[in-house]
């Protein structure tokens, strides 16, 4: 399997960052960004669990996102596929 590895450092408590990447409400804000929003966000942070939703851009364009969690070792390591 090929892919990308992204390592980030945040000035926030580890548990908060973990929640932002594994809780539907937080992931929707994180993923939607400043200009977009996420609808129908699903986030099942267990190995094989689904994540996804519909990103709605300011111009009304809609982008469907769907993926699976591959590794869930909270709060240290999270691998998900798109």
C-alpha positions, 0 to 999 in steps of 0.5 A: 500500500502506498500513501502519504505520511503526515506528522504534525505538532500542535500547541494543544493537549494530546487528548484534544488533538486526538478528539479533533481527529476522531470525533465527528463534530470536531472532524467536520470542523477540522476537515471543512476548514474556514470556508466550507462545512461538513454534512452527514459526518460519520466517524467510527474510530476503530480499526475498519471503522468508517469516516466520511461526510459531504463537504459543502463549499461556499459556492454550493459545490459538494464533495463526498469524502469516505474512508476507513480507519486502518490503525487506531492507537489513541492518542499516539497514532492514527492511520486512515485511508481516503 
